[in-house]
Amino acid sequence: MDSITQIVLGAACGEAALGKKIGNKALLFGAIGGTIPDLDVFVGGWLYGNEIDAMLFHRGFMHSILFTILGTFLFGWLTHKIYEKLKKVKILRIFFTFFNKFWLTGFIFKLYVKYSREPFTLKKDWIWLFFLSLFTHPLLDAFTPYGTQLFAPFSNYRVAFNNISVADPVYTVPFLLCLIILMFFKRHNSRRQLWLQLGFGISSAYMLFTLGNKLYMDTVFKKSFSDNQISFSRFSTQPTILNNILWYGIAETDSDYYVGFYSLLDKSDKVENIIKIPKQHSLIDINHPDIQYLSWFSNGYFNLKQKDSSIQYIDMRYPLLNEDDPESSVFVFDLVKENNRWDIKPFYGEPPSSEDFNSFIERVKGK
């Protein structure tokens, strides 16, 4: 999901692991752990000169179970070492400050208890914190249409349940508010734990709702495609951006794609407007390895379009901006070929116009 959501979930994991020992600092370290897998965006850009390779690296190995295991011990051990050294410096500062006043060596420990705000942390505490924050990141991503390669490098299979948008404020905002509120309570206050449990509870309950909603939407779209006598080989559904009310579905045949939208607030029990979009895979050699990589990235739902002298690659998994305009795809790349390799120009997607946005809001409200 989006970076803010991953930071919130990581911070909550940090609180669950070490909140009672180090207070609000646990939120910070958890947020760092929850951010680490997404650094593959920068790592991929540094490793590869080809934009396709860099794009495919995202949600790859650094989102895998293996990376979680390795990263848990590496980051847990490093943080333990650094954090304990900083604490020792603090203790020495306290000792030298008060040395002239308290000369009894047995009183040093009392000084630490009095002036230190947290007990000693063990290496296993940091390992637990990073395990929770690193593991929940790809697990949460697996619920989105983008998916994640949980089993890399042994398999490139992308786990994608397609039940929640990559950005959904109903999941994120209540969770974030709960974490903000708990920050104002001392680390041993029972209300702090209560707000943490409330944040996890609300977000988890909503996630369960989206899973049930996904099953219902699959039924609606499958029936709608069949009622329109569309003999599809496969179909897929996913929520539109920022909500779980309006859904997008796509069915594939040998020569065409059929797409449509359905809102939970629609009065009808089926998709009323289904758009036919002819495949244009013949514009280039789709058997070229680079195009095959892009096809894998899109789970095979892609189209091509001639634009002036260039070819555009369209990821059909993602909804149109306007259900009445088959040309309003949001995930579009310009393809370029150099030295027998295909590459893509940086994604140039623009924010929707006010007209498209208003149309989107009205469509969410149902027909």
ABEGO torsion letter per residue (X at the ends): XBAAAAAAAAAAAAAAAAAAAAEAAAAAAAAAAAAAAAAAAAAAAAABABAAAAAAABGBAAABAAAAAAAAAAAAAAAAAAAAAAAAAAAAAAAAAAAAABABAAAAAAAAAAABABBBBBAAAAAAAAAAAAAAAAAAAAABAAEBBAAOAABABBBBAGABBABBAAAAAAAAAAAAAAAABBAABAAAAAAAAAAAAAAAAAAAAAAAAAAAAAAAAAAAAAAAGBBBABBBBBBBBGBAABBBBBBBBAABBBBBBBBAABABABBABBBBBBBAAAABBAABAAAAAAAAAAGGBBBBBBBEABBBBBBAABBBABAABAAABABBBBBBBBGGBBBBBBBABBBBBAAAAAAAAAAAAEX
